[in-house]
Amino acid sequence: MSPCVPFAYKRFHQELLNGRKIVIGCPKFGPIKLYLQKLVEILGSADVKTLEVVRMEVPCCGALTQIAGKAVEISKKDTQVKETIIGIKGKKLVSTSV
């Protein structure tokens, strides 16, 4: 999840966090290779059925979805990847399976 989402989307806790575990990363400012490595480790050690990427609509956040897809591919797990995009004005724009 993009660290900006909880600030931009006021229903974050009620709609997106409730009962779930989160991993936070920013592909613009963070180490992408480390994010991929850690996500592969998490998928390898846990039974994750669905991995939902919740990101902002800005271009740099698109890398989070790519990282998630690559991690699932590397881990060889049968994990579904979903993507939820939050607009810069705080509205949920898209929620789809990838």
N, C-alpha and C positions, 0 to 999 in steps of 0.2 A: 504494500500500500504506500502510496505517496504520503509523505508527512504533511503535505498541505491540505489533504482532504478533510480532516476533522475541523479545520478552521474555516474551510469554505462551505462545507455541507452541514447545516445545522441539525439534520436528522441522522447524523453519522452513528451515534451510539444506539439509537432505537432501531434503525433499519439495517445497518451494516456490521456493527460490532457484536450485538447481543448474542452471547453464547459461543463466540468464535475466538480463535487465536489469531494474532496478527504478527506480521513481519513488516517492518517499515524500511524503506530505502528511497533515496533520491538519485536517479541515474545522472543528473546534471552535476551533483556535488559529491557523490559517493563512488566507491570502488566497485565498478560493475562486475569485474571478475570475482571479487569476494562475495558479492550478492549471489552470483550464480553458484559458486562453490557451496555456500551455506544452504541455499535452497535445495541443492542436490542432496546434501547431508540430511536435511530435515525430511525430504521425501523418502530417502533410503531408510530412515529409522522410525518412520511413523506411517500409519495406514491412512493416508490422505486421499479421500474420495474426490474432493473438489478443491481446486485452488482458485480463489477469486482475486483478481487483480483489480484494486480500486484505485483509480488514478485521475489526475486532472486532465483536462482537454488539451493542455499545452503539448507541443511536439516532443519535448524531452521526456515526458512521462511515458510515451509509447514504448520506450525501451523496457519498462517494467513488464509489459506483456510479453515482449520477446524473450526476456530473461526467464520468465515463468515457463513459457513453452519449451525453451531449450533445456531447462532443468528437468522437466517431465520427460523429455526425449532422452536425456543422458541417464536419468534414473531408471528408465524402462518400466516405469510404473503406469498403471491404468488409472491415471488421475485426469479428471476433466478440468480444463482451464476455462474460467469465465472472466469477463472483463466488464467492469462498471466504470463509466466515464462521468466525472463531475465537471460541470461547466465553471468557468471562471466567475460567473455570477451566482454560484451556489446551487444550481439545479442539477438533478440527475438527468443526464442526456441520453445515455445508452447503457444497456445491460444485456450482454449477449454471451453465448458460448463461443469460444475461439476454436 
